[in-house]
């Protein structure tokens, strides 16, 4: 397993920029999906950047293709509310995750 930085962008027809995450369409289904990936150890850290609409995740997966495959069933991926814009292999040199 390797670590990857995953950048995702909020948007799409269903995304309401004037509403918090918890008020977006399919919030509960998305949150449950992400919680399951975190419980499995696939997501190490995740969260939105300030008000940019961009999200950064650190994921532990076998490959870039595995990252995309793991995120494909996310309700917000399927609806276009989150789009993966960049996936980069990452080598952690300092600190502890978790």
C-alpha positions in Angstrom: 0.0 0.0 0.0 1.1 3.5 -0.8 -0.1 7.0 0.3 -1.7 9.4 -2.1 -2.8 13.0 -2.0 -6.2 13.3 -3.5 -7.6 16.6 -4.5 -11.4 16.9 -5.1 -13.6 19.8 -6.2 -17.1 20.6 -5.0 -19.5 21.5 -7.8 -22.0 20.2 -10.3 -25.6 20.9 -10.8 -26.7 19.6 -7.4 -24.1 21.5 -5.4 -25.4 24.5 -3.5 -22.5 26.8 -2.7 -24.6 28.8 -0.2 -25.3 25.7 2.0 -23.1 23.9 4.4 -21.9 20.3 3.7 -24.6 18.9 6.0 -27.3 20.5 3.9 -26.1 19.2 0.5 -28.1 16.6 -1.4 -27.2 13.0 -0.2 -25.1 14.3 2.7 -25.8 11.3 4.9 -25.1 8.8 2.2 -21.8 10.5 1.3 -20.8 10.8 5.0 -21.5 7.2 5.6 -19.5 6.2 2.6 -16.5 8.3 3.7 -16.7 7.0 7.3 -16.6 3.4 5.9 -13.5 4.1 3.9 -11.9 5.7 7.0 -12.8 2.7 9.1 -11.2 0.4 6.5 -8.0 2.4 6.7 -8.3 3.7 3.1 -8.7 7.3 4.1 -6.2 8.7 6.6 -7.2 12.3 6.6 -9.8 14.4 4.7 -11.4 17.8 4.8 -12.3 20.9 2.8 -9.9 23.9 2.3 -11.4 27.0 3.8 -14.0 28.3 1.4 -12.3 27.2 -1.8 -14.6 24.3 -2.6 -11.6 22.1 -2.8 -11.1 19.0 -0.6 -7.8 17.3 0.3 -7.6 13.7 1.3 -4.7 11.4 2.2 -5.5 7.9 1.1 -3.7 4.6 1.5 -4.3 2.5 -1.6 -2.5 0.2 -4.0 -2.3 2.6 -7.0 -3.8 5.7 -8.5 -6.4 3.4 -10.3 -7.3 2.0 -6.9 -7.9 5.5 -5.5 -10.3 6.2 -8.4 -12.0 2.8 -8.0 -12.5 3.3 -4.2 -14.1 6.7 -4.7 -16.3 5.8 -7.7 -19.2 4.5 -5.6 -19.3 7.7 -3.5 -22.8 9.2 -3.9 -21.2 12.6 -4.4 -18.9 11.2 -7.1 -21.8 9.6 -8.9 -23.9 12.8 -8.7 -21.0 15.1 -9.8 -21.0 17.0 -6.4 -17.3 16.0 -6.0 -14.9 15.6 -8.8 -11.4 14.1 -8.3 -9.1 16.6 -10.0 -5.7 15.3 -9.0 -4.1 12.2 -7.4 -0.4 12.3 -6.5 1.8 9.6 -4.8 3.0 11.0 -1.5 5.9 10.0 0.7 5.4 11.0 4.4 8.7 12.0 5.9 7.7 13.5 9.3 4.9 13.3 11.8 2.2 10.8 12.6 -1.1 10.2 10.9 -3.8 9.4 13.4 
